[in-house]
């Protein structure tokens, strides 16, 4: 009797360990529901969060448009996920690139201006996603609509100061450049990173064809230098994303380094 129980226990254990965490042996899945611009639910109940992109959250500008664009592409459609055995995020969602036939959904949402690229995209899709974002920005589509006519750029990034970062915050900086022939009023604009550290511009106008250095440390603002006033580092040495938003919260720039 004991021997049989042991054999049964071993058999149950082997069967359980043979079950996959996710049914990766399937090539395609049907989308049952769309949650927002970068999340859907499969018929098996699994939620999928699209890798490498980030769409507006509820309450943000273009949330409804991004959700509708995602719905039109994937709702009730057969989708393929990459990788076939996706990892999960802290909300237990599958993290995947999503394809409907030959349509790369993540890329298409970015190209239409309903999502921006989120670090770190996988190497094989990085260039495609960044090129799609560049196109949406140039054509002022969706979330980039307010970026039209505002040729503002990050001319230099210096995230790794000499010595210990925390002890030399003034040597951590980014350089913001106005490439237009007219001055740009940055009052009320914000600069932020992936961790949502946020700098709010004071009453400040960046002259035409001029640049200003935003240093992480404290100091006295001038026409060429402004100071975050942070007590710790902002920009990750191993990579981060720089976001600039105008006074109404609309994206003007998103740069991955």
N, C-alpha and C positions, 0 to 999 in steps of 0.2 A: 504493500500500500504506500509506504513512504517513498519507495523507488518510483512508483507511478506518479506521485505528487511532484516529485523532483523533476521528472521528465516533462510533466505538464507545465510546470513553472518555467522550465527552460524553453519549451516550445512557445509559450506566451511571450516570453522576453524576446525571443528571436523574431516573432511576428511583429511586435511593437517596434523594435529597433529597425525593422525592414520598412516600416511605413515612413514615407517622406514627410518632412515638415511642410512642404508645399508640393502640389501635384506637378512637379516639373516635367514628368514624362509626357504631358500634353503639350502640343505645339501651339494651340490657340484656345482662347477663352471668349465667352460672350459677355459684353458689358451690360449689366442690369440697370445701373444707375450712375448718374454723374453728380458729384458733390459740388465741385467748383472748377476753376480753370486748370487745375493741375492734379485732380484726384477723381478717381472713379471706383465703382464697386463691381466686381465680377459676379456672375451668377452663382458661384460657389460661396459667396459672402466675403471673399477677400477684398480688402481695400487696397488700391494701388496709388501710390504717390509718384508722380512723374519725376524721374531723375534729371538733374542738371538744369532745371528751370524753376522759376517761382512766379506764380500768377497772383494778381491782387486778391487780398483777403476780403471777406464780407465787410462792407462799409467803406472800402477803399474805392477810388475812381476806377472804372472799367471792370469791377467785379462781375457784374451781370453780363457784360459783353464777353468777357473771357470764359465764363461758365457756359454761355450759349455757344461760343465757338468750339469748346471742348465737346459739348453735347452733340453738335452737328457732325463732328468727326467720329465719335466713338459710340454714341448711344445705340444699344441693341446690335452693335457691330461685333464681328469676330476680330479679336486683337491678338497680336503676338507680343510677348514680353522678352526683353533682354535685360540682364542675363536670364537664362532659363530657370535658374534657381536663385531668385532675388533675395537680397538681404532685407532686413526689416528696420524701420525706424523706431523711435521710442514710443510711438503710438501704435505699434504692431502693424503698420502698413507696409506692403511690399514696395520696394524701391526699384523702379524699372523704367527702361525706355520702352515706349509703346508704339506699335506699328499696326496700321489698318491697311492690309494689302501692301502697296508700295509707298504709302504715306507715313512718314516719320512724324508722329503726332507732336512730340516735344518740340521738334524743329519748326513745325508749321505754326504752332501757337506763338513761338518767338517771332517768326517771320511776319505774322499778322499783327504783332505789337501787343499781344495779350499776355505776355510773360517775358521776364528777363532771365538771362543765363545765371545759374547759381553754381558756385564753386563746390567741389571740383568736378567738372564734367569728365567722363572717360575720354582717354586720349583719342580713340577712334572717332568720336563725335564732337570733340572740342571745337575744331575749326568750323564744322558745319553750323553748330549752334552760334558761335561768335559771328560768323558771316551773316546768319539770319538776323541776329540782333543789330548788326551794323546796317543792314538793309532797312529794317523797321525804323531805326533811328533816323536814317537819311531821308526816308519818306514820311517821317512824322506820323507813324501809324499808332493807333491805340494809346498805350501808356506813354508814348513818345510824342504825342500831339503837341504838347507845349514846348518841346525841344526845338521846334522849327524856328529858325532865325536866331537861335542862341548857340553860337559856336563857342561853347565853353569846353575846355579840355583839361586833363591832368597832364601837365608837361613833364613832371618829375615825381618820383616816389622814392623816399628814403626811410624805409621802415626799421632799419637796423643801425642804430647809432653806435658811435665808438664806445667801447667799454661795455659796462652793464647798462641795459636799456633804461632801467628805472632811475639810474643816477645821471643820465644825460638826455633827458626828455627834449631838450631844445634841439638836439641833433636828430630827432625823429620828426619828419615833416613831409608834406606833399606840396607841390607847386601847381596852382590853379591859374590857367591862362585864358584870357578873353581874346579870341582870334577875330573878332568882328571889328569893323571900322567905327563902331559907335560904343560908348560906355555901357556897361551892364550893371544895373542896380541889383546887388545881391542881398539887400536888406531882407531879413526874414527867411533867407534860404538856409538849408541845412546840409551838413556833410555827415555821413555816418558810415559805419563798417558793418560786417556780418553779425557782430555781437550787439548791434544797435546802440553803440556809443554814439552820441549825437552832439555835433557842434552847431550852434545857432549863430548865423551871421548877425552882427550888430548893424547899425546904420552904416552901410559900406557900399561904395560904387567902385567897380573895377574899370579903370580907364581902357579905352580902345587899344588893342594890340599890346596890352600890358599883362603882367603876371603878379600874383601875390603868393607868398609862402605862408602856409598854415602850419605852425609849429605846435607840437603837443604840449609843451611847457606853458608856464605863465609868463606874461610880459606886457609891454605897452604896445598897442596896435599902431601901425603906421600905414602908409599907402602901399608899402611893399611887403610888410610882414604883419600877420595877425596870429593870435595865440589862443589855443584851445583851453588852457588852464586846467589840464588834467593832472592828477597826482600819480598816474601810472601810464604805461604804454597803451597806445591805441591800435596801431597797425601791426599785424602779425608778421614776424620775420619770414615765416615759411609760406606766406600767401594769404590774401584777404580780398575783399571786394570793397571798392570805394563807391558810395552812392552820393549823388547830389540831387536835392529836390528843391523846387522853387518855393516861394512863400505860401503857395496853396497846396503844397505837398505832392506836386506832380514831378515825376522823374525827369531830370534833365540830363543825367549822366550815370552810367553804371560801368565800372571798369574793374576787371579781374586782373590781379597780378600774381 
